[in-house]
Every structure is written in structure tokens, then in C-alpha cells.
């Protein structure tokens, strides 16, 4: 398995280019992530491997949610409409004009 992910991470590094993402600063360090259903929490060496990092689907969703929550309410700082799934998450998490109802 490690060989397979090493090749995937190397391919990703090779194909990331300033032409595709011209806004990236020159000193940008690419963080490569492999997403799995389950990742052992006991052994950190299983999380960091082959130049990348392993995380669970739940951790990825939490990362996305946390970043979207920083944007605030749609009425103040809407995520652009072309990112409809991210904007839907923003509406669900942050609301439009007021915070959505939260269970105690």
C-alpha cells in the first residue's frame, strides 16, 4: 500500500503547477492528504507516510466545516454561488442573516 500512495503523492506534486494555480505564492508548501474511512489514532506513524498525511472522512468534513464557519453568515460574506455545495454548508452552519437554530 505504501508504494501505491508514494506514487500517487509524487504524481500529485509533479502535476501541481503555477499555471494551474497562479495565485499560489512561490514558497507554497503542498500538503498532501489521503482520506480513509478509518485511521488508527494510536500510532502517529500511520498518519504520516510517503510525504503525505492520512485522515478520516470525518476529519476532512470537520476541516471544511471549520473553514466555512470562519466565513460567517451568508448575508455578510457569501461563498460564491458556483461553489453550491460549500455555500449550502455555509447556510446550514452559519445561516443567512441570523445563526440557524441549534439544539442545546
C-alpha positions, 0 to 999 in steps of 0.5 A: 500500500505504501508504494501505491500512495508514494506514487500517487503523492509524487504524481500529485506534486509533479502535476501541481503547477503555477499555471494551474494555480497562479495565485499560489505564492512561490514558497507554497508548501503542498500538503498532501492528504489521503482520506480513509474511512478509518485511521488508527489514532494510536500510532502517529506513524500511520498518519504520516507516510510517503510525504503525505498525511492520512485522515478520516472522512470525518476529519476532512468534513470537520476541516471544511466545516471549520473553514466555512464557519470562519466565513460567517453568515451568508448575508455578510460574506457569501461563498460564491454561488458556483461553489453550491455545495460549500455555500449550502454548508455555509447556510446550514452552519452559519445561516443567512442573516441570523445563526440557524437554530441549534439544539442545546 
